[in-house]
Amino acid sequence: MHIDPLEKKWLYIAFGMVGLFLGAIFLTALIPGIHPPSNVETIDSARLHLSEEFAEDNLGVKINPDGTIRVTMVAGRYGFFPRHVTLPADTPVTFRWASIDVLHGVHMPMTNMSTMVVPGFVAEVTTVFPKPGDYPLLCNEYCGTGHDFMWSKVTIVAKQTWEREHPSQGGKS
């Protein structure tokens, strides 16, 4: 069987590119220090309602003693809980998410807020909202027949308004 020299060159180039791509994949998989983008914290999704942090009474906005703000939310068919939270503008806010059932995606249009909520893991995202307004939280990962109705709302208020309405220590909204 005769193979034209030009065809041989293209075969070498094609196999060389496949080898290069496979080499890049294996190299990046083996380099130490590569971790998932979120903190790796596990949780039992079946017992989520019994956990201290993700119990129904503990969901929502918390102001930590050091003044930082943490929002604890749960994703489940077919909604994000709590349905509405109010936060200050120009302030770092840490969202902590857990799923009670299947894989969910959290996306807040017009912001940099986006993450995956994987059952059995806690997803954590810290962000700053630069301007006041109402922002929807949407599920961007198909999670079943009620997926279209899976949403929540975040209201961002001016920092001065937030400080007037919330004492500097403790509290939950």
C-alpha atoms as one frame of an Amber mdcrd trajectory, in Angstrom:
protein
   0.000   0.000   0.000   1.399   3.368  -0.999   0.784   6.536   1.050   1.537
   9.829  -0.611   4.312  11.822   1.186   1.967  14.823   1.638  -0.643  12.593
   3.303   2.098  11.196   5.589   3.019  14.752   6.664  -0.617  15.523   7.541
  -0.932  12.247   9.445   2.210  13.118  11.446   0.840  16.602  12.149  -2.567
  15.232  13.225  -1.057  12.561  15.503   1.426  15.109  16.842  -1.412  17.478
  17.768  -3.361  14.658  19.461  -0.209  13.724  21.397   0.372  17.361  22.366
  -3.209  17.760  23.618  -3.125  14.483  25.562   0.227  15.457  27.040  -1.189
  18.811  28.151  -4.172  17.099  29.762  -2.010  14.607  31.663   0.517  17.264
  32.679  -2.134  19.592  34.106  -3.835  16.673  35.866  -0.615  15.676  37.606
   0.686  19.093  38.663   0.282  19.411  42.443  -1.642  22.345  43.852  -4.573
  22.232  41.434  -7.818  22.146  43.376 -11.506  22.666  42.643 -12.466  26.353
  42.535 -14.370  26.224  45.825 -13.387  25.123  49.268 -13.661  21.356  49.557
 -16.039  20.884  52.428 -18.341  17.881  52.526 -21.792  17.627  54.045 -24.436
  14.892  54.230 -27.230  16.133  51.938 -29.740  13.699  53.449 -29.185  15.185
  56.923 -28.791  18.797  55.792 -31.844  19.987  57.742 -30.279  18.578  60.910
 -26.931  20.335  60.474 -26.258  23.403  62.575 -25.387  25.781  59.739 -27.958
  24.682  57.157 -30.908  24.107  59.499 -33.979  26.048  58.371 -33.781  28.550
  61.250 -30.148  29.380  60.428 -30.595  30.192  56.732 -30.256  33.761  55.517
 -27.989  36.685  56.336 -25.692  36.618  59.362 -23.397  39.386  60.520 -20.349
  37.782  62.108 -18.768  39.316  65.222 -15.887  40.644  63.080 -18.395  42.525
  60.889 -18.195  40.224  57.873 -21.442  39.132  56.234 -22.320  35.529  55.489
 -25.375  34.310  53.591 -26.308  30.669  54.092 -28.633  29.256  51.430 -29.984
  25.881  50.358 -30.768  24.825  46.801 -33.470  22.233  46.347 -36.187  21.244
  43.938 -37.444  23.758  42.966 -36.164  26.840  44.723 -33.421  28.598  46.594
 -34.068  29.111  50.284 -34.517  31.700  51.651 -36.399  33.221  48.726 -35.249
  36.799  49.425 -32.230  38.366  51.141 -31.172  41.999  51.550 -27.460  42.908
  51.517 -25.330  46.071  51.535 -23.544  47.466  48.489 -19.732  47.810  48.418
 -19.263  45.159  51.113 -17.692  41.701  50.784 -20.399  39.047  51.195 -19.703
  35.323  51.501 -22.388  32.985  50.191 -22.421  29.393  51.467 -24.584  26.953
  49.509 -25.660  23.344  49.934 -27.963  21.165  47.831 -30.610  18.929  49.341
 -31.123  16.835  46.232 -29.410  17.202  42.823 -26.797  19.323  41.072 -27.783
  22.996  40.816 -26.101  26.027  39.311 -26.405  29.477  40.844 -26.137  32.514
  38.599 -26.851  36.153  39.336 -27.121  38.135  36.080 -25.212  41.432  35.852
 -22.746  40.343  38.560 -19.756  38.000  38.847 -21.754  35.669  41.121 -21.921
  32.152  39.688 -21.203  28.712  41.132 -22.194  25.066  41.052 -23.932  23.543
  44.068 -23.017  19.862  44.151 -24.855  17.472  46.506 -22.592  16.419  49.366
 -20.400  19.532  49.158 -20.613  23.111  50.425 -20.055  25.763  47.755 -18.603
  29.068  48.917 -18.386  32.308  46.944 -17.292  35.741  48.153 -18.332  38.755
  46.107 -19.016  42.486  46.296 -22.093  44.125  44.803 -21.105  47.602  43.553
 -24.542  49.165  43.158 -27.971  48.912  44.802 -30.846  47.158  43.050 -32.781
  43.923  42.832 -30.889  40.956  41.404 -32.425  37.581  40.549 -30.713  34.347
  41.561 -31.307  31.765  38.855 -30.540  28.069  38.539 -28.462  27.576  35.396
 -28.169  23.781  35.646 -31.199  21.742  34.591 -32.473  20.040  37.737 -35.857
  18.633  36.745 -39.319  19.584  35.543 -39.672  22.536  37.939 -36.322  24.043
  36.914 -38.013  27.066  35.275 -39.423  28.129  38.640 -36.156  27.889  40.555
 -35.221  31.413  41.534 -34.648  33.736  44.460 -34.071  37.469  44.804 -31.248
  39.490  46.329 -31.892  43.144  47.122 -28.789  45.303  47.398 -29.231  48.509
  49.405 -26.860  51.438  49.907 -24.261  50.797  52.600 -25.542  53.728  54.699
 -29.097  52.329  54.602 -27.831  48.897  55.646 -25.824  50.338  58.560 -28.873
  52.300  59.818 -31.085  49.208  59.700 -28.610  46.684  61.146 -26.543  46.962
  64.302 -22.823  46.379  63.827 -22.786  43.166  65.869 -24.958  40.045  65.604
 -28.347  39.871  63.984 -30.011  38.050  61.140 -32.323  39.265  58.383
